[in-house]
Amino acid sequence: MIPVSEIFEKIKNRMRDRGVAGEQEYYAIVEEVLDEYEDSNMITDDDNIEEVREKLEEMWREVGKTEFE
């Protein structure tokens, strides 16, 4: 499975590319990126997608708000 930190970096880059910085946009892009990884089999049924999602949500609470100010 792809490291959560790598997924987080992709999310941050996408947010910067789109010029968005809010929490709702973050969560929407999380879902978008996770769907892409599932579609390309980079995340499979063997991976715990809910755990990955929770870690990404926790990362927003820890650093995301300050990342985009």
N, C-alpha and C positions, 0 to 999 in steps of 0.2 A: 504494500500500500504506500501511497505517496505520503510523505510527512506533512502533518498539519501545518507546520511552519511554512512549507512551500505553497500550500493552498492559500494561506493567509497572505503571502507575498503577491500571489496572482490576484487576489481580491483587492489588495491595496493598489496595485498597478492599474487595475481596471477602474477603480474609483477615481484615481488621479486622471486617467485618460478621459473619463467622462466628466470630470470637474464636479464630482459630488462628494459630500463629506458627512452626510447625516446617517444616523443610526438605521432608519428605515431603508435607505439606499444600500447600506452595508448588508442588511439581512436579505434584501432582494438579490444582491450580487452573490452572496453566499449560496443561495438556492440555485442560481444560474450556473455558477462554477461547479457545484456538486453535481448538478444534472449533467453537465458536460463531461465530467470525470466518469460518471456512471455510464453515460452513452458510449464513451471510448474505452470502457472496461478498465480504467485506471483505478477505479473503486468498484469492487465487486460485492456480491452478496455475502462473501466471507468477511468483509470489512463491516464494522459497526458504524453505519452512517450516522446514527443518532449520537453516538459518542463523538464523532468528528464534528458534527453540527454544534454540540454542546461546548466543545473545546474552542471552536471558532467564536461562539457567542461570548465565552469567557475572555477570549483574547480581545474582543471589542471593549469589554468592560475594563480590562486592564490597560490597554494601550491605544485602542482605536480612536477614542475620543480625542486624544492629544495628537495622534498621527496626522489628523486632517484639519487641525485648527490653523 
